[in-house]
Structure formats: C-alpha cells, structure tokens
C-alpha cells in the first residue's frame, strides 16, 4: 500500500469527503469529526483492508492523513 491508495480508500469510504480533496498533509478533522460512527467505520476499514487493529486513541492522536497512514504502516510492519 502507498499513501495515495490509502487516501483513495478513505475518500471512497466517507461520503462527506470529495474524491481528490485529501492530500498526505490534509488535517483529517477539517473533513469530518471523529464521532463514534466515523471512528468505527475507519477502524473497520483499516481492519478489513489492511488487517491492522487501531483504536480511538490512535485516531485522536492523529492530525493528518500521513499520521494515520504511518500508524497503519508501523503496525503492519511490526506484525510481518
């Protein structure tokens, strides 16, 4: 996975994000709030697509798309 593929999956999953609007530097909270529904959808997306478990703390500590991507990549690499 590369960051552009990750961005495309996130944009596809969340209707409130216009395709092509996210960049690695985008502050994710500028696009939507981490409410319980969005958090669960994102956690499920990561689990299904990347076989990685993340939690609400990971989401709260992330500011940018790159922050989220790095968490997933680090967890994938630590399992492999």
C-alpha positions in Angstrom: 0.0 0.0 0.0 1.1 3.5 -0.7 -0.3 6.7 0.7 -2.2 7.6 -2.4 -4.0 4.2 -2.4 -4.8 4.8 1.3 -6.2 8.2 0.5 -8.4 6.8 -2.2 -9.9 4.2 0.1 -10.6 6.8 2.8 -12.3 9.1 0.2 -14.3 6.3 -1.1 -15.5 5.2 2.4 -16.6 8.6 3.6 -19.3 10.4 1.6 -18.5 13.7 3.1 -15.0 13.7 1.6 -14.9 14.8 -2.0 -12.7 12.5 -4.2 -9.4 14.1 -4.9 -9.6 16.5 -2.0 -7.3 14.7 0.5 -3.6 15.0 0.4 -1.0 13.5 2.8 -0.8 16.8 4.6 -4.6 17.2 5.0 -5.8 17.7 8.5 -8.4 14.9 8.8 -10.6 16.9 11.2 -11.0 19.6 8.5 -13.0 17.0 6.6 -15.1 15.3 9.4 -15.3 14.8 13.1 -14.1 11.6 14.8 -17.5 10.9 16.2 -18.3 7.3 17.2 -19.8 6.4 13.8 -16.9 7.7 11.8 -14.4 6.2 14.2 -16.0 2.8 13.9 -16.2 3.0 10.1 -12.5 4.0 9.9 -11.4 1.3 12.4 -13.3 -1.3 10.4 -11.9 -0.1 7.1 -8.3 -0.4 8.4 -9.0 -3.9 9.9 -10.6 -5.3 6.7 -8.3 -3.6 4.1 -5.0 -3.8 5.9 -5.5 -6.5 8.7 -4.4 -4.0 11.3 -6.1 -3.1 14.5 -6.2 0.6 15.6 -8.2 2.2 18.3 -9.9 5.5 19.2 -6.7 6.8 20.8 -4.8 6.4 17.6 -7.5 8.4 15.8 -7.5 11.2 18.4 -3.7 11.5 18.3 -3.6 11.8 14.5 -3.8 15.2 12.9 -3.0 14.5 9.3 -3.7 11.7 6.7 0.1 10.9 6.9 -0.2 10.4 10.7 -3.0 7.8 10.2 -1.1 6.2 7.3 2.1 5.9 9.5 0.2 4.2 12.3 -1.2 1.6 9.9 2.2 1.0 8.2 4.0 0.7 11.5 1.5 -1.8 12.8 1.6 -3.8 9.5 5.4 -3.9 9.7 5.5 -4.9 13.3 3.3 -8.0 12.6 5.1 -9.1 9.4 
